[in-house]
Amino acid sequence: METKDKLNIHSGHRQRMREQINKFGLFNMSDLHFLEYLLTFVIKRADTNPIAHALLNEFGSLPNIFNASTYALMQVKGVGKQTANFLQFMSLTVHMYNKHSALQI
């Protein structure tokens, strides 16, 4: 008799993603897979792949996603307020990193 995990093709997907990142690094990931992985930090139990696809389809690029309003992000199925705030926070994180890096030159 097959278990539920064997029937779910996504079973173990997050672990396989982590293993790929450990092996090849984040810079070798596509935007889709990077976003999918990033979403796992805020969406703990859902499959983040369809949400990543929907975000990229709606906004076209990672910068557009990170710069979108909370309201616009929440129009995408699977994106709640916490996820929208997290994605906006990514833009602020990059900005702060660049600001501090520029000061060190």
Rosetta silent file (secondary structure, phi, psi, omega in degrees, C-alpha in Angstrom):
SEQUENCE: METKDKLNIHSGHRQRMREQINKFGLFNMSDLHFLEYLLTFVIKRADTNPIAHALLNEFGSLPNIFNASTYALMQVKGVGKQTANFLQFMSLTVHMYNKHSALQI
SCORE:     score description
SCORE:     0.000 S_00000001
   1 L     0.000  133.347 -178.400    0.000    0.000    0.000 S_00000001
   2 L   -82.286  142.596  176.971    1.368    3.414   -0.957 S_00000001
   3 L   -85.292  167.472  178.766    1.680    6.096    1.661 S_00000001
   4 H   -59.625  -39.886 -179.982    0.476    9.653    1.191 S_00000001
   5 H   -61.267  -38.122  179.905    4.118   10.833    0.828 S_00000001
   6 H   -69.201  -28.324  178.863    4.736    8.438   -2.048 S_00000001
   7 H   -79.665  -23.153 -178.928    1.667    9.776   -3.818 S_00000001
   8 L   -89.660  110.162 -177.295    2.767   13.388   -3.356 S_00000001
   9 L   -68.523  -15.679  179.982    5.380   14.181   -6.032 S_00000001
  10 L   -91.443   -1.946 -179.743    6.399   17.275   -4.067 S_00000001
  11 L   -58.175  127.405  179.357    7.293   15.315   -0.954 S_00000001
  12 L    80.713    5.340 -175.992   10.808   16.233    0.110 S_00000001
  13 H   -61.692  -43.844 -179.227   11.005   19.067   -2.429 S_00000001
  14 H   -61.881  -40.692  178.436   12.220   21.680    0.067 S_00000001
  15 H   -64.659  -40.944  178.043   14.986   19.373    1.260 S_00000001
  16 H   -64.258  -36.948  176.910   16.047   18.706   -2.335 S_00000001
  17 H   -62.760  -45.861  179.259   16.106   22.476   -2.963 S_00000001
  18 H   -60.513  -40.911  178.953   18.332   23.020    0.069 S_00000001
  19 H   -63.507  -41.094  177.954   20.675   20.283   -1.110 S_00000001
  20 H   -63.076  -41.358  179.534   20.902   21.904   -4.581 S_00000001
  21 H   -65.554  -43.122  178.124   21.682   25.280   -2.990 S_00000001
  22 H   -62.465  -34.564 -177.389   24.366   23.743   -0.782 S_00000001
  23 H   -80.360  -43.820 -171.444   25.879   22.037   -3.803 S_00000001
  24 H  -113.509  -13.858  179.763   25.618   24.789   -6.447 S_00000001
  25 L    86.269  164.423 -179.016   24.906   28.027   -4.523 S_00000001
  26 H   -71.967  -30.878 -175.135   22.177   30.639   -4.853 S_00000001
  27 H   -69.615  -15.571  179.945   23.759   32.431   -7.804 S_00000001
  28 H   -95.225    5.704 -179.257   23.214   29.435  -10.056 S_00000001
  29 L   -89.535  149.489  171.967   19.467   29.349   -9.452 S_00000001
  30 L   -71.082  162.819  176.658   16.882   30.654  -11.872 S_00000001
  31 H   -57.949  -39.479  179.517   14.748   33.579  -10.693 S_00000001
  32 H   -60.293  -50.360 -177.201   11.842   31.166  -10.327 S_00000001
  33 H   -69.645  -34.871  175.576   13.727   28.749   -8.091 S_00000001
  34 H   -61.443  -48.183 -179.748   15.295   31.583   -6.087 S_00000001
  35 H   -64.002  -42.478  177.778   11.843   33.075   -5.443 S_00000001
  36 H   -57.922  -45.479  179.190   10.386   29.658   -4.652 S_00000001
  37 H   -66.021  -43.747  179.836   13.144   29.066   -2.089 S_00000001
  38 H   -58.126  -41.140 -179.507   12.806   32.565   -0.654 S_00000001
  39 H   -64.900  -22.991  179.507    9.093   32.036   -0.105 S_00000001
  40 L   -65.730  -19.209  179.767    9.803   28.942    2.030 S_00000001
  41 L   -75.880  -23.033 -177.708   11.061   31.260    4.776 S_00000001
  42 L  -114.578  -24.554  177.834    7.651   32.893    5.175 S_00000001
  43 L  -109.722  101.866 -168.692    5.263   30.209    3.859 S_00000001
  44 L   -79.915  -31.537 -170.076    5.972   27.230    6.047 S_00000001
  45 L  -121.468  -10.119 -176.796    3.604   24.507    4.879 S_00000001
  46 L   -94.703  159.453  173.917    2.375   25.276    1.366 S_00000001
  47 L   -72.076  116.844 -175.598    3.970   24.441   -1.974 S_00000001
  48 L   -85.744  -10.332 -178.621    5.696   27.697   -2.935 S_00000001
  49 H   -60.690  -49.738  179.893    6.281   26.771   -6.593 S_00000001
  50 H   -63.369  -33.256  179.497    2.822   27.818   -7.865 S_00000001
  51 H   -69.142  -41.998  177.509    3.035   31.064   -5.885 S_00000001
  52 H   -61.503  -44.410  177.030    6.468   31.854   -7.341 S_00000001
  53 H   -58.902  -47.427 -177.347    5.142   31.185  -10.854 S_00000001
  54 H   -62.834  -40.775  178.772    2.101   33.389  -10.238 S_00000001
  55 H   -64.056  -45.525  179.422    4.227   36.252   -8.877 S_00000001
  56 H   -67.171  -36.635  176.779    6.623   36.162  -11.823 S_00000001
  57 H   -64.396  -40.613 -177.364    3.728   35.933  -14.288 S_00000001
  58 H   -73.765  -42.346 -171.770    2.020   38.910  -12.676 S_00000001
  59 H  -107.170  -16.993  172.303    5.032   41.180  -12.129 S_00000001
  60 L    87.732  -25.079 -178.222    7.542   39.954  -14.706 S_00000001
  61 L  -161.136  163.105  177.172   10.738   40.103  -12.643 S_00000001
  62 H   -61.360  -47.555  178.859   12.169   39.869   -9.138 S_00000001
  63 H   -57.826  -39.102  178.530   12.751   43.650   -8.856 S_00000001
  64 H   -65.517  -36.487  177.214    9.139   44.298   -9.866 S_00000001
  65 H   -65.341  -48.995 -175.973    7.946   41.816   -7.236 S_00000001
  66 H   -66.235  -25.264 -179.049   10.110   43.336   -4.508 S_00000001
  67 H   -96.944   -2.165 -179.077    8.950   46.868   -5.398 S_00000001
  68 L   -71.666  155.646  178.128    5.246   46.046   -5.687 S_00000001
  69 L   -73.210  159.017  175.959    2.764   47.367   -3.138 S_00000001
  70 H   -56.177  -45.135 -179.014    1.361   45.176   -0.413 S_00000001
  71 H   -60.234  -47.495 -178.738   -2.050   45.450   -2.028 S_00000001
  72 H   -62.455  -42.441  179.476   -0.763   44.419   -5.475 S_00000001
  73 H   -63.457  -39.128 -177.171    1.148   41.456   -4.064 S_00000001
  74 H   -72.139   -7.538  175.928   -1.882   40.285   -2.103 S_00000001
  75 L   -78.653  -13.379  179.193   -3.891   40.052   -5.324 S_00000001
  76 L   -84.958  130.043 -179.421   -1.802   36.995   -6.239 S_00000001
  77 L   -57.035  128.663  178.348   -3.318   33.717   -5.045 S_00000001
  78 L    96.598   -8.320 -179.328   -1.400   32.377   -2.045 S_00000001
  79 L  -103.543  113.486  175.621    0.115   35.729   -1.044 S_00000001
  80 L   -99.518 -175.856 -177.521   -1.138   37.094    2.258 S_00000001
  81 H   -60.137  -42.975 -178.987   -0.136   40.227    4.128 S_00000001
  82 H   -62.799  -42.732  179.313    2.822   38.577    5.888 S_00000001
  83 H   -67.318  -41.834  178.285    4.230   37.254    2.599 S_00000001
  84 H   -61.442  -44.585  178.423    3.682   40.610    0.871 S_00000001
  85 H   -63.235  -39.689  178.387    5.493   42.433    3.678 S_00000001
  86 H   -61.276  -44.506 -179.847    8.336   39.919    3.528 S_00000001
  87 H   -65.070  -38.825  176.435    8.777   40.460   -0.215 S_00000001
  88 H   -66.215  -36.460  178.515    8.836   44.233    0.243 S_00000001
  89 H   -60.791  -31.126  179.202   11.381   43.788    3.026 S_00000001
  90 H   -61.163  -40.732  178.260   13.693   42.107    0.506 S_00000001
  91 H   -62.372  -42.916  178.807   13.888   45.366   -1.460 S_00000001
  92 H   -65.416  -37.965  178.685   14.776   47.270    1.699 S_00000001
  93 H   -61.652  -46.237  178.749   17.407   44.679    2.597 S_00000001
  94 H   -63.100  -42.850  179.100   19.116   45.075   -0.785 S_00000001
  95 H   -59.269  -46.926  179.956   18.940   48.859   -0.487 S_00000001
  96 H   -64.772  -40.424  177.494   20.565   48.806    2.966 S_00000001
  97 H   -60.308  -49.213 -179.114   23.244   46.390    1.796 S_00000001
  98 H   -63.179  -39.382  178.946   24.080   48.574   -1.212 S_00000001
  99 H   -60.296  -47.347 -178.262   24.108   51.716    0.927 S_00000001
 100 H   -72.670  -34.265  177.490   26.578   50.234    3.380 S_00000001
 101 H   -65.924  -39.840  179.568   28.706   48.645    0.663 S_00000001
 102 H   -64.953  -32.287 -179.526   28.995   51.986   -1.135 S_00000001
 103 H   -72.389  -18.226 -178.289   30.206   53.644    2.054 S_00000001
 104 L   -89.328   -3.948 -178.214   33.085   51.177    2.294 S_00000001
 105 L   -77.850    0.000    0.000   34.586   52.108   -1.073 S_00000001
